[in-house]
Amino acid sequence: MSNPLPEIDAATLAGRLKRENIALIDVREPEEHEDERIAGSALVPPASFDPGKVTADHAGRTLVLYCLSGTRSARAAALFPAAGLPVPLTLHEGIFGWKAAGLPTEGSGV
C-alpha cells in the first residue's frame, strides 16, 4: 500500500502564503491559468512539467502544486520521488477547494 501524497487545505495555505516563502505552482494548461488562477502562482503545464526543473527554479521555497480539482497536481507530485526529490504539497481539491473556502482567484474569466 502506497503512502498518500501530502496535501494542504486552502485555509491553511492562505495563512502560510502570508508568512512563508512558498512557490505556488499551477499544473494546468495555459488557457486555464489565464482564465482563473490563484494570485502569485506560476504556471508549469503538464506537457513541460519536470520535477527537477521546478525544484531548481524555486530552490529554498516550499512547493505547493495545484490544479482544478487535485487530480493533475497529485499526478505531478507523484513524479518527484522517481527523480529523487522530496514530494511537494498539493492543494486539497485544487481551485475548487480554494474557492469553496471563500478565497479569491484572479484572471480573465473571473
Backbone torsions as a table, in degrees:
resi	resn	phi	psi	omega
1	MET	NA	130.0	-177.8
2	SER	-87.9	154.6	177.9
3	ASN	-76.8	141.2	176.9
4	PRO	-68.8	153.0	178.3
5	LEU	-72.2	144.9	-178.8
6	PRO	-70.0	131.7	-179.8
7	GLU	-118.7	160.9	173.4
8	ILE	-132.2	138.7	179.0
9	ASP	-83.5	162.0	-173.9
10	ALA	-59.9	-45.5	-178.0
11	ALA	-62.9	-42.3	178.5
12	THR	-65.0	-44.1	179.1
13	LEU	-61.5	-44.5	-179.9
14	ALA	-57.1	-41.9	177.9
15	GLY	-67.0	-43.1	-178.4
16	ARG	-68.7	-31.6	178.4
17	LEU	-61.5	-28.7	-178.5
18	LYS	-78.0	-21.9	-172.9
19	ARG	-128.5	-1.4	-178.4
20	GLU	-128.7	161.7	179.2
21	ASN	-89.3	88.4	-175.7
22	ILE	-111.4	135.5	171.9
23	ALA	-100.4	111.3	-179.3
24	LEU	-94.2	115.6	-172.7
25	ILE	-112.2	119.9	177.0
26	ASP	-89.5	118.7	-177.1
27	VAL	-103.0	28.1	178.7
28	ARG	-96.6	-173.4	179.0
29	GLU	-79.5	154.6	-177.5
30	PRO	-54.4	-41.2	-178.8
31	GLU	-67.4	-32.4	176.3
32	GLU	-67.4	-43.2	179.7
33	HIS	-63.0	-42.4	179.3
34	GLU	-63.4	-40.0	-177.1
35	ASP	-68.7	-44.4	-178.3
36	GLU	-160.8	133.0	-178.6
37	ARG	-153.9	166.3	172.8
38	ILE	-84.8	131.4	-177.4
39	ALA	-54.2	136.6	177.5
40	GLY	85.1	-0.1	-178.7
41	SER	-81.6	152.7	176.8
42	ALA	-107.0	137.4	179.5
43	LEU	-88.0	128.1	170.5
44	VAL	-135.2	92.5	-175.8
45	PRO	-61.5	154.5	-179.1
46	PRO	-54.2	-38.6	-176.5
47	ALA	-64.4	-26.1	-178.7
48	SER	-115.3	15.2	-175.6
49	PHE	-73.8	121.6	178.8
50	ASP	-132.5	110.8	-176.8
51	PRO	-56.2	-36.8	179.5
52	GLY	-65.4	-42.7	179.3
53	LYS	-67.8	-43.3	179.1
54	VAL	-59.7	-44.7	179.5
55	THR	-63.5	-45.7	-179.6
56	ALA	-65.3	-42.0	-178.4
57	ASP	-65.2	-23.8	-175.9
58	HIS	-124.3	35.2	-178.5
59	ALA	-55.1	138.0	178.4
60	GLY	82.6	0.2	-179.8
61	ARG	-113.5	151.4	173.6
62	THR	-76.3	124.8	179.5
63	LEU	-87.9	131.9	172.5
64	VAL	-130.4	120.0	179.3
65	LEU	-97.5	145.7	174.3
66	TYR	-147.0	160.3	175.1
67	CYS	-143.8	-151.2	-178.8
68	LEU	-76.9	-48.3	-174.8
69	SER	-123.6	-10.7	179.7
70	GLY	114.5	-12.3	-177.0
71	THR	-70.5	-52.0	-177.9
72	ARG	-68.2	-35.8	178.8
73	SER	-67.8	-35.7	176.6
74	ALA	-65.5	-40.8	177.1
75	ARG	-61.4	-43.7	179.8
76	ALA	-66.5	-42.5	-179.9
77	ALA	-62.8	-33.3	-179.0
78	ALA	-68.1	-14.1	178.6
79	LEU	-78.7	-19.9	-174.5
80	PHE	-65.9	-46.6	-178.9
81	PRO	-58.8	-38.7	179.3
82	ALA	-63.9	-25.9	178.1
83	ALA	-90.7	3.9	179.7
84	GLY	74.0	25.5	-176.9
85	LEU	-114.1	152.5	176.8
86	PRO	-62.3	143.5	179.9
87	VAL	-74.5	127.8	178.2
88	PRO	-76.9	168.5	172.3
89	LEU	-76.7	154.1	170.8
90	THR	-123.1	146.8	179.4
91	LEU	-76.6	117.3	179.8
92	HIS	-57.6	122.5	179.3
93	GLU	64.8	16.3	173.0
94	GLY	53.1	-145.7	179.8
95	ILE	-62.0	-33.2	177.4
96	PHE	-57.0	-46.0	179.0
97	GLY	-66.6	-39.1	178.4
98	TRP	-59.4	-49.6	-179.1
99	LYS	-69.3	-35.5	178.1
100	ALA	-63.0	-27.1	178.2
101	ALA	-82.7	1.5	178.3
102	GLY	80.7	19.1	-177.6
103	LEU	-93.3	148.6	-173.1
104	PRO	-80.9	154.7	171.3
105	THR	-124.3	168.5	176.0
106	GLU	-134.1	166.0	178.1
107	GLY	139.9	176.4	-175.6
108	SER	-70.9	-24.9	-177.8
109	GLY	-95.5	1.2	-176.3
110	VAL	-85.8	NA	NA
